[in-house]
Amino acid sequence: MAVNFTCSFATLCCCALWGFARTSDAMYVPPPHSTMTPGSPVPVNTNNPGVRKAARFGVYRYNNSSNDLFLFKESQINRALVQIVRGLKYMLHVEIERTVCEKREHSGLDSCNFQRKKNLQQMLRCYFEVWITPWLHKAHVPVALCR
């Protein structure tokens, strides 16, 4: 009985998130017939719009906590996992690079090109954990490790 309830609950959660994902390009959630279960991280395509948005949240967190004069921007997403835990938790391995935009300009990152001057170029490898709660329109980045 408990196993049947757990399977039914997991299916209901996947259906609810799948329905939301169909109306939003902000995340990837497999269809209800998937073998993905809550709590199990699964690989996801690094070009997925939800992954790209989560990576950008990670970069914002890095930029807000660094003392660098210039903004950084994601240059490549090497690996991505997603886990259903009261929303979606993305675990990302991302390369970020220094841009030509200074922090004080408050430019949008989309319009920032990567640094062209050799002596100012810098690339960092980062691990970000990004929790997205779509029904609350919230994103939280508890882990942003770059080196």
VOLUM-851117 format. One record per atom (N, C-alpha, C, O): residue number from 0; residue in three letters; x, y, z; atom name. Coordinates in steps of 0.02 Angstrom, whole numbers. Example, Ala and Ser with C-alpha at 12.3 -4.5 7.8 and 13.67 -1.06 7.14 Angstrom:
BEGIN
R pos code      x      y      z site
R   0  ALA    660   -284    390    N
R   0  ALA    615   -225    390   CA
R   0  ALA    660   -165    390    C
R   0  ALA    712   -166    423    O
R   1  SER    642   -112    354    N
R   1  SER    684    -53    357   CA
R   1  SER    645      2    394    C
R   1  SER    670     57    402    O
//
This chain:
BEGIN
R pos code      x      y      z site
R   0  MET     41    -60      0    N
R   0  MET      0      0      0   CA
R   0  MET     44     63      0    C
R   0  MET     30    109    -39    O
R   1  ALA     96     66     43    N
R   1  ALA    139    124     47   CA
R   1  ALA    178    133    -18    C
R   1  ALA    187    190    -41    O
R   2  VAL    201     79    -49    N
R   2  VAL    237     83   -112   CA
R   2  VAL    191    110   -166    C
R   2  VAL    212    152   -206    O
R   3  ASN    129     87   -168    N
R   3  ASN     81    110   -217   CA
R   3  ASN     68    185   -209    C
R   3  ASN     64    222   -258    O
R   4  PHE     61    208   -146    N
R   4  PHE     50    279   -133   CA
R   4  PHE    110    320   -156    C
R   4  PHE    102    372   -187    O
R   5  THR    172    295   -141    N
R   5  THR    233    331   -160   CA
R   5  THR    237    337   -236    C
R   5  THR    253    391   -261    O
R   6  CYS    223    283   -272    N
R   6  CYS    225    286   -345   CA
R   6  CYS    172    334   -372    C
R   6  CYS    185    372   -418    O
R   7  SER    112    332   -342    N
R   7  SER     59    377   -364   CA
R   7  SER     78    450   -351    C
R   7  SER     66    493   -393    O
R   8  PHE    107    463   -292    N
R   8  PHE    127    531   -275   CA
R   8  PHE    182    555   -322    C
R   8  PHE    180    612   -346    O
R   9  ALA    231    513   -335    N
R   9  ALA    286    531   -380   CA
R   9  ALA    259    546   -450    C
R   9  ALA    281    593   -482    O
R  10  THR    212    505   -473    N
R  10  THR    182    516   -539   CA
R  10  THR    144    582   -540    C
R  10  THR    149    620   -588    O
R  11  LEU    107    597   -486    N
R  11  LEU     70    659   -482   CA
R  11  LEU    117    719   -484    C
R  11  LEU    104    768   -519    O
R  12  CYS    173    716   -447    N
R  12  CYS    222    770   -446   CA
R  12  CYS    252    781   -516    C
R  12  CYS    257    838   -539    O
R  13  CYS    270    726   -549    N
R  13  CYS    298    731   -617   CA
R  13  CYS    248    761   -665    C
R  13  CYS    265    803   -707    O
R  14  CYS    184    740   -659    N
R  14  CYS    132    766   -703   CA
R  14  CYS    123    841   -692    C
R  14  CYS    117    879   -740    O
R  15  ALA    123    862   -629    N
R  15  ALA    113    932   -613   CA
R  15  ALA    171    974   -641    C
R  15  ALA    160   1026   -672    O
R  16  LEU    233    951   -629    N
R  16  LEU    291    988   -653   CA
R  16  LEU    295    985   -729    C
R  16  LEU    315   1034   -760    O
R  17  TRP    276    929   -760    N
R  17  TRP    277    923   -832   CA
R  17  TRP    227    971   -863    C
R  17  TRP    242   1003   -914    O
R  18  GLY    169    978   -832    N
R  18  GLY    119   1024   -857   CA
R  18  GLY    144   1096   -853    C
R  18  GLY    132   1135   -899    O
R  19  PHE    179   1113   -799    N
R  19  PHE    206   1180   -792   CA
R  19  PHE    261   1191   -844    C
R  19  PHE    264   1244   -875    O
R  20  ALA    304   1141   -854    N
R  20  ALA    360   1147   -900   CA
R  20  ALA    336   1157   -972    C
R  20  ALA    369   1189  -1012    O
R  21  ARG    278   1129   -989    N
R  21  ARG    252   1137  -1057   CA
R  21  ARG    230   1208  -1069    C
R  21  ARG    228   1230  -1127    O
R  22  THR    214   1246  -1016    N
R  22  THR    193   1315  -1025   CA
R  22  THR    251   1363  -1014    C
R  22  THR    243   1424  -1024    O
R  23  SER    309   1337   -995    N
R  23  SER    367   1380   -981   CA
R  23  SER    429   1348  -1011    C
R  23  SER    438   1287  -1005    O
R  24  ASP    472   1387  -1042    N
R  24  ASP    534   1360  -1069   CA
R  24  ASP    590   1366  -1018    C
R  24  ASP    648   1357  -1035    O
R  25  ALA    574   1381   -955    N
R  25  ALA    624   1394   -904   CA
R  25  ALA    655   1331   -875    C
R  25  ALA    703   1336   -838    O
R  26  MET    628   1273   -891    N
R  26  MET    655   1213   -859   CA
R  26  MET    643   1151   -901    C
R  26  MET    604   1152   -948    O
R  27  TYR    676   1099   -883    N
R  27  TYR    665   1035   -915   CA
R  27  TYR    637    987   -864    C
R  27  TYR    668    977   -812    O
R  28  VAL    581    958   -878    N
R  28  VAL    553    905   -836   CA
R  28  VAL    527    853   -885    C
R  28  VAL    489    869   -930    O
R  29  PRO    548    790   -877    N
R  29  PRO    527    739   -924   CA
R  29  PRO    452    725   -919    C
R  29  PRO    421    741   -869    O
R  30  PRO    423    697   -972    N
R  30  PRO    352    681   -971   CA
R  30  PRO    336    629   -917    C
R  30  PRO    382    596   -892    O
R  31  PRO    271    621   -899    N
R  31  PRO    253    578   -843   CA
R  31  PRO    271    504   -852    C
R  31  PRO    275    468   -802    O
R  32  HIS    282    481   -913    N
R  32  HIS    300    411   -923   CA
R  32  HIS    375    399   -911    C
R  32  HIS    398    343   -920    O
R  33  SER    412    450   -892    N
R  33  SER    483    444   -881   CA
R  33  SER    498    402   -819    C
R  33  SER    455    393   -775    O
R  34  THR    559    377   -815    N
R  34  THR    580    338   -757   CA
R  34  THR    609    383   -703    C
R  34  THR    630    358   -650    O
R  35  MET    612    448   -714    N
R  35  MET    639    495   -665   CA
R  35  MET    593    497   -604    C
R  35  MET    532    504   -610    O
R  36  THR    624    493   -545    N
R  36  THR    586    496   -483   CA
R  36  THR    611    553   -440    C
R  36  THR    670    572   -446    O
R  37  PRO    569    580   -398    N
R  37  PRO    592    634   -354   CA
R  37  PRO    652    612   -313    C
R  37  PRO    654    556   -286    O
R  38  GLY    701    655   -307    N
R  38  GLY    760    641   -267   CA
R  38  GLY    818    610   -306    C
R  38  GLY    872    604   -278    O
R  39  SER    808    590   -367    N
R  39  SER    861    559   -407   CA
R  39  SER    888    609   -458    C
R  39  SER    852    628   -504    O
R  40  PRO    951    631   -451    N
R  40  PRO    979    676   -501   CA
R  40  PRO    987    639   -568    C
R  40  PRO   1008    582   -569    O
R  41  VAL    970    672   -622    N
R  41  VAL    978    643   -688   CA
R  41  VAL   1013    693   -734    C
R  41  VAL   1004    753   -726    O
R  42  PRO   1053    668   -781    N
R  42  PRO   1086    713   -828   CA
R  42  PRO   1034    748   -872    C
R  42  PRO    981    720   -888    O
R  43  VAL   1049    809   -891    N
R  43  VAL   1005    847   -934   CA
R  43  VAL   1049    882   -986    C
R  43  VAL   1106    900   -972    O
R  44  ASN   1022    893  -1045    N
R  44  ASN   1058    924  -1100   CA
R  44  ASN   1082    994  -1079    C
R  44  ASN   1043   1033  -1052    O
R  45  THR   1145   1008  -1093    N
R  45  THR   1173   1073  -1073   CA
R  45  THR   1146   1131  -1114    C
R  45  THR   1155   1189  -1095    O
R  46  ASN   1112   1117  -1169    N
R  46  ASN   1081   1170  -1209   CA
R  46  ASN   1009   1183  -1189    C
R  46  ASN    976   1227  -1217    O
R  47  ASN    984   1146  -1140    N
R  47  ASN    915   1154  -1117   CA
R  47  ASN    905   1225  -1091    C
R  47  ASN    948   1250  -1054    O
R  48  PRO    850   1258  -1108    N
R  48  PRO    838   1327  -1084   CA
R  48  PRO    839   1333  -1008    C
R  48  PRO    862   1384   -982    O
R  49  GLY    813   1284   -973    N
R  49  GLY    814   1286   -899   CA
R  49  GLY    884   1283   -872    C
R  49  GLY    900   1317   -823    O
R  50  VAL    927   1243   -902    N
R  50  VAL    997   1237   -882   CA
R  50  VAL   1032   1303   -894    C
R  50  VAL   1070   1327   -852    O
R  51  ARG   1020   1333   -952    N
R  51  ARG   1053   1396   -969   CA
R  51  ARG   1031   1452   -922    C
R  51  ARG   1072   1494   -902    O
R  52  LYS    968   1453   -904    N
R  52  LYS    943   1503   -857   CA
R  52  LYS    973   1492   -787    C
R  52  LYS    993   1540   -754    O
R  53  ALA    978   1429   -766    N
R  53  ALA   1008   1413   -701   CA
R  53  ALA   1082   1433   -700    C
R  53  ALA   1106   1459   -650    O
R  54  ALA   1117   1422   -755    N
R  54  ALA   1188   1442   -759   CA
R  54  ALA   1195   1517   -752    C
R  54  ALA   1241   1542   -720    O
R  55  ARG   1149   1553   -782    N
R  55  ARG   1151   1627   -778   CA
R  55  ARG   1140   1649   -705    C
R  55  ARG   1173   1696   -682    O
R  56  PHE   1094   1616   -669    N
R  56  PHE   1085   1632   -598   CA
R  56  PHE   1150   1620   -559    C
R  56  PHE   1168   1659   -515    O
R  57  GLY   1185   1566   -576    N
R  57  GLY   1249   1552   -543   CA
R  57  GLY   1300   1606   -557    C
R  57  GLY   1337   1627   -512    O
R  58  VAL   1303   1630   -619    N
R  58  VAL   1349   1683   -638   CA
R  58  VAL   1331   1748   -601    C
R  58  VAL   1376   1783   -578    O
R  59  TYR   1267   1764   -596    N
R  59  TYR   1247   1823   -558   CA
R  59  TYR   1272   1819   -486    C
R  59  TYR   1298   1867   -459    O
R  60  ARG   1265   1760   -456    N
R  60  ARG   1288   1750   -387   CA
R  60  ARG   1363   1761   -384    C
R  60  ARG   1388   1795   -339    O
R  61  TYR   1401   1733   -432    N
R  61  TYR   1473   1742   -431   CA
R  61  TYR   1490   1816   -438    C
R  61  TYR   1531   1843   -400    O
R  62  ASN   1460   1850   -487    N
R  62  ASN   1475   1920   -498   CA
R  62  ASN   1460   1963   -437    C
R  62  ASN   1497   2010   -422    O
R  63  ASN   1406   1948   -402    N
R  63  ASN   1388   1986   -342   CA
R  63  ASN   1435   1975   -284    C
R  63  ASN   1439   2017   -239    O
R  64  SER   1471   1919   -284    N
R  64  SER   1515   1905   -228   CA
R  64  SER   1589   1916   -244    C
R  64  SER   1631   1911   -199    O
R  65  SER   1606   1930   -306    N
R  65  SER   1676   1939   -324   CA
R  65  SER   1696   2013   -318    C
R  65  SER   1653   2057   -320    O
R  66  ASN   1760   2025   -312    N
R  66  ASN   1786   2093   -309   CA
R  66  ASN   1814   2116   -376    C
R  66  ASN   1844   2169   -381    O
R  67  ASP   1803   2076   -427    N
R  67  ASP   1829   2092   -494   CA
R  67  ASP   1796   2156   -520    C
R  67  ASP   1737   2168   -507    O
R  68  LEU   1833   2195   -557    N
R  68  LEU   1807   2256   -587   CA
R  68  LEU   1758   2240   -643    C
R  68  LEU   1712   2279   -657    O
R  69  PHE   1768   2182   -677    N
R  69  PHE   1729   2164   -735   CA
R  69  PHE   1678   2108   -718    C
R  69  PHE   1688   2069   -672    O
R  70  LEU   1625   2108   -757    N
R  70  LEU   1575   2054   -751   CA
R  70  LEU   1600   1991   -786    C
R  70  LEU   1637   1995   -836    O
R  71  PHE   1580   1934   -761    N
R  71  PHE   1594   1870   -794   CA
R  71  PHE   1530   1845   -825    C
R  71  PHE   1475   1864   -804    O
R  72  LYS   1537   1801   -875    N
R  72  LYS   1480   1772   -909   CA
R  72  LYS   1496   1700   -926    C
R  72  LYS   1554   1683   -938    O
R  73  GLU   1445   1657   -926    N
R  73  GLU   1456   1587   -942   CA
R  73  GLU   1479   1580  -1015    C
R  73  GLU   1448   1609  -1060    O
R  74  SER   1532   1542  -1025    N
R  74  SER   1557   1531  -1093   CA
R  74  SER   1541   1460  -1115    C
R  74  SER   1532   1447  -1175    O
R  75  GLN   1537   1414  -1068    N
R  75  GLN   1522   1345  -1085   CA
R  75  GLN   1493   1308  -1025    C
R  75  GLN   1518   1314   -969    O
R  76  ILE   1441   1269  -1037    N
R  76  ILE   1413   1225   -985   CA
R  76  ILE   1436   1155  -1002    C
R  76  ILE   1417   1127  -1053    O
R  77  ASN   1478   1127   -959    N
R  77  ASN   1509   1062   -973   CA
R  77  ASN   1467   1003   -950    C
R  77  ASN   1467    950   -983    O
R  78  ARG   1430   1011   -896    N
R  78  ARG   1390    956   -869   CA
R  78  ARG   1332    984   -829    C
R  78  ARG   1339   1035   -795    O
R  79  ALA   1275    950   -835    N
R  79  ALA   1215    973   -799   CA
R  79  ALA   1175    914   -774    C
R  79  ALA   1164    865   -811    O
R  80  LEU   1153    919   -712    N
R  80  LEU   1108    870   -682   CA
R  80  LEU   1049    909   -655    C
R  80  LEU   1055    967   -636    O
R  81  VAL    991    876   -653    N
R  81  VAL    932    907   -622   CA
R  81  VAL    901    857   -575    C
R  81  VAL    901    796   -588    O
R  82  GLN    874    882   -520    N
R  82  GLN    844    840   -468   CA
R  82  GLN    779    874   -446    C
R  82  GLN    777    934   -436    O
R  83  ILE    726    834   -438    N
R  83  ILE    663    861   -413   CA
R  83  ILE    664    859   -337    C
R  83  ILE    663    805   -307    O
R  84  VAL    666    918   -306    N
R  84  VAL    665    926   -232   CA
R  84  VAL    630    991   -216    C
R  84  VAL    662   1043   -217    O
R  85  ARG    567    989   -201    N
R  85  ARG    528   1050   -188   CA
R  85  ARG    543   1102   -241    C
R  85  ARG    557   1160   -226    O
R  86  GLY    541   1082   -302    N
R  86  GLY    560   1123   -359   CA
R  86  GLY    612   1085   -398    C
R  86  GLY    612   1023   -399    O
R  87  LEU    656   1121   -430    N
R  87  LEU    709   1090   -470   CA
R  87  LEU    776   1114   -444    C
R  87  LEU    787   1174   -435    O
R  88  LYS    821   1067   -433    N
R  88  LYS    888   1083   -412   CA
R  88  LYS    935   1065   -470    C
R  88  LYS    941   1007   -489    O
R  89  TYR    968   1116   -497    N
R  89  TYR   1016   1105   -550   CA
R  89  TYR   1086   1102   -520    C
R  89  TYR   1104   1143   -477    O
R  90  MET   1126   1054   -542    N
R  90  MET   1196   1048   -523   CA
R  90  MET   1236   1055   -587    C
R  90  MET   1233   1013   -632    O
R  91  LEU   1276   1109   -590    N
R  91  LEU   1306   1128   -653   CA
R  91  LEU   1382   1136   -648    C
R  91  LEU   1407   1163   -598    O
R  92  HIS   1417   1113   -699    N
R  92  HIS   1489   1125   -707   CA
R  92  HIS   1495   1173   -766    C
R  92  HIS   1480   1155   -823    O
R  93  VAL   1517   1235   -751    N
R  93  VAL   1514   1289   -800   CA
R  93  VAL   1582   1324   -803    C
R  93  VAL   1616   1333   -753    O
R  94  GLU   1601   1344   -863    N
R  94  GLU   1659   1387   -873   CA
R  94  GLU   1633   1458   -882    C
R  94  GLU   1588   1470   -922    O
R  95  ILE   1663   1504   -844    N
R  95  ILE   1643   1575   -851   CA
R  95  ILE   1705   1615   -870    C
R  95  ILE   1761   1597   -852    O
R  96  GLU   1694   1668   -908    N
R  96  GLU   1749   1710   -930   CA
R  96  GLU   1734   1783   -917    C
R  96  GLU   1677   1805   -915    O
R  97  ARG   1788   1821   -907    N
R  97  ARG   1783   1893   -896   CA
R  97  ARG   1759   1927   -960    C
R  97  ARG   1779   1910  -1015    O
R  98  THR   1714   1976   -951    N
R  98  THR   1688   2014  -1008   CA
R  98  THR   1720   2083  -1010    C
R  98  THR   1760   2101   -966    O
R  99  VAL   1702   2121  -1060    N
R  99  VAL   1726   2190  -1065   CA
R  99  VAL   1683   2238  -1024    C
R  99  VAL   1700   2297  -1017    O
R 100  CYS   1627   2214   -996    N
R 100  CYS   1581   2257   -958   CA
R 100  CYS   1606   2265   -886    C
R 100  CYS   1619   2216   -851    O
R 101  GLU   1610   2327   -864    N
R 101  GLU   1628   2340   -795   CA
R 101  GLU   1566   2335   -751    C
R 101  GLU   1510   2349   -774    O
R 102  LYS   1576   2314   -690    N
R 102  LYS   1519   2305   -644   CA
R 102  LYS   1479   2368   -634    C
R 102  LYS   1418   2367   -630    O
R 103  ARG   1513   2424   -630    N
R 103  ARG   1478   2487   -615   CA
R 103  ARG   1432   2508   -672    C
R 103  ARG   1388   2551   -662    O
R 104  GLU   1440   2479   -732    N
R 104  GLU   1396   2495   -788   CA
R 104  GLU   1328   2461   -780    C
R 104  GLU   1279   2484   -810    O
R 105  HIS   1325   2407   -741    N
R 105  HIS   1263   2368   -731   CA
R 105  HIS   1233   2346   -798    C
R 105  HIS   1172   2348   -807    O
R 106  SER   1275   2326   -843    N
R 106  SER   1251   2303   -908   CA
R 106  SER   1218   2235   -903    C
R 106  SER   1234   2195   -858    O
R 107  GLY   1172   2222   -948    N
R 107  GLY   1145   2154   -953   CA
R 107  GLY   1198   2110   -983    C
R 107  GLY   1233   2131  -1030    O
R 108  LEU   1206   2050   -957    N
R 108  LEU   1260   2007   -980   CA
R 108  LEU   1253   1986  -1054    C
R 108  LEU   1304   1972  -1086    O
R 109  ASP   1193   1985  -1080    N
R 109  ASP   1185   1966  -1150   CA
R 109  ASP   1221   2012  -1198    C
R 109  ASP   1244   1990  -1250    O
R 110  SER   1227   2075  -1179    N
R 110  SER   1261   2123  -1223   CA
R 110  SER   1336   2130  -1208    C
R 110  SER   1370   2171  -1239    O
R 111  CYS   1361   2091  -1160    N
R 111  CYS   1432   2094  -1143   CA
R 111  CYS   1472   2043  -1182    C
R 111  CYS   1458   1983  -1181    O
R 112  ASN   1523   2068  -1217    N
R 112  ASN   1568   2023  -1254   CA
R 112  ASN   1624   2001  -1208    C
R 112  ASN   1639   2034  -1158    O
R 113  PHE   1654   1944  -1225    N
R 113  PHE   1711   1920  -1185   CA
R 113  PHE   1771   1966  -1196    C
R 113  PHE   1779   1995  -1249    O
R 114  GLN   1812   1970  -1145    N
R 114  GLN   1872   2013  -1145   CA
R 114  GLN   1917   1993  -1204    C
R 114  GLN   1931   1934  -1214    O
R 115  ARG   1940   2043  -1241    N
R 115  ARG   1984   2030  -1298   CA
R 115  ARG   2057   2043  -1281    C
R 115  ARG   2102   2014  -1313    O
R 116  LYS   2070   2086  -1233    N
R 116  LYS   2139   2102  -1214   CA
R 116  LYS   2170   2042  -1177    C
R 116  LYS   2144   2020  -1126    O
R 117  LYS   2224   2017  -1204    N
R 117  LYS   2256   1957  -1176   CA
R 117  LYS   2270   1963  -1101    C
R 117  LYS   2257   1917  -1063    O
R 118  ASN   2296   2021  -1080    N
R 118  ASN   2314   2028  -1010   CA
R 118  ASN   2253   2033   -963    C
R 118  ASN   2261   2028   -902    O
R 119  LEU   2193   2043   -991    N
R 119  LEU   2133   2047   -950   CA
R 119  LEU   2089   1985   -955    C
R 119  LEU   2041   1977   -918    O
R 120  GLN   2106   1940  -1001    N
R 120  GLN   2066   1879  -1009   CA
R 120  GLN   2074   1835   -947    C
R 120  GLN   2129   1827   -920    O
R 121  GLN   2018   1805   -926    N
R 121  GLN   2020   1758   -871   CA
R 121  GLN   1962   1710   -877    C
R 121  GLN   1906   1730   -893    O
R 122  MET   1976   1646   -866    N
R 122  MET   1925   1594   -868   CA
R 122  MET   1926   1557   -802    C
R 122  MET   1979   1540   -776    O
R 123  LEU   1867   1544   -774    N
R 123  LEU   1860   1507   -712   CA
R 123  LEU   1815   1447   -723    C
R 123  LEU   1768   1450   -763    O
R 124  ARG   1830   1393   -688    N
R 124  ARG   1786   1334   -689   CA
R 124  ARG   1744   1336   -625    C
R 124  ARG   1771   1342   -570    O
R 125  CYS   1679   1331   -634    N
R 125  CYS   1633   1338   -577   CA
R 125  CYS   1587   1278   -569    C
R 125  CYS   1571   1243   -617    O
R 126  TYR   1567   1268   -507    N
R 126  TYR   1514   1220   -492   CA
R 126  TYR   1459   1261   -458    C
R 126  TYR   1470   1292   -406    O
R 127  PHE   1400   1259   -488    N
R 127  PHE   1342   1295   -460   CA
R 127  PHE   1287   1246   -443    C
R 127  PHE   1274   1198   -480    O
R 128  GLU   1255   1257   -386    N
R 128  GLU   1192   1224   -370   CA
R 128  GLU   1139   1278   -369    C
R 128  GLU   1144   1326   -331    O
R 129  VAL   1088   1269   -410    N
R 129  VAL   1036   1320   -418   CA
R 129  VAL    969   1287   -405    C
R 129  VAL    950   1240   -441    O
R 130  TRP    933   1311   -356    N
R 130  TRP    866   1285   -339   CA
R 130  TRP    815   1332   -368    C
R 130  TRP    814   1392   -352    O
R 131  ILE    771   1306   -410    N
R 131  ILE    718   1346   -440   CA
R 131  ILE    651   1320   -417    C
R 131  ILE    636   1261   -424    O
R 132  THR    611   1365   -388    N
R 132  THR    544   1348   -366   CA
R 132  THR    497   1387   -412    C
R 132  THR    480   1444   -398    O
R 133  PRO    475   1355   -467    N
R 133  PRO    437   1391   -518   CA
R 133  PRO    372   1421   -494    C
R 133  PRO    353   1475   -515    O
R 134  TRP    336   1386   -450    N
R 134  TRP    270   1412   -428   CA
R 134  TRP    278   1472   -382    C
R 134  TRP    229   1509   -372    O
R 135  LEU    337   1483   -354    N
R 135  LEU    350   1543   -314   CA
R 135  LEU    391   1595   -353    C
R 135  LEU    404   1650   -328    O
R 136  HIS    410   1578   -414    N
R 136  HIS    452   1621   -456   CA
R 136  HIS    516   1640   -419    C
R 136  HIS    536   1698   -418    O
R 137  LYS    548   1589   -389    N
R 137  LYS    609   1600   -349   CA
R 137  LYS    666   1558   -375    C
R 137  LYS    657   1503   -400    O
R 138  ALA    725   1586   -369    N
R 138  ALA    787   1549   -384   CA
R 138  ALA    836   1565   -328    C
R 138  ALA    842   1622   -305    O
R 139  HIS    871   1513   -305    N
R 139  HIS    919   1520   -250   CA
R 139  HIS    982   1483   -270    C
R 139  HIS    978   1427   -296    O
R 140  VAL   1039   1513   -258    N
R 140  VAL   1103   1482   -275   CA
R 140  VAL   1143   1471   -210    C
R 140  VAL   1182   1514   -190    O
R 141  PRO   1132   1413   -177    N
R 141  PRO   1167   1401   -114   CA
R 141  PRO   1241   1385   -123    C
R 141  PRO   1280   1394    -76    O
R 142  VAL   1260   1361   -182    N
R 142  VAL   1331   1342   -194   CA
R 142  VAL   1354   1374   -258    C
R 142  VAL   1324   1366   -311    O
R 143  ALA   1409   1412   -253    N
R 143  ALA   1442   1443   -312   CA
R 143  ALA   1517   1440   -298    C
R 143  ALA   1545   1485   -267    O
R 144  LEU   1549   1387   -322    N
R 144  LEU   1620   1377   -311   CA
R 144  LEU   1657   1386   -377    C
R 144  LEU   1644   1349   -425    O
R 145  CYS   1704   1433   -380    N
R 145  CYS   1741   1446   -441   CA
R 145  CYS   1816   1448   -425    C
R 145  CYS   1837   1471   -373    O
R 146  ARG   1855   1423   -473    N
R 146  ARG   1927   1427   -467   CA
R 146  ARG   1959   1429   -535    C
R 146  ARG   2020   1433   -540    O
//
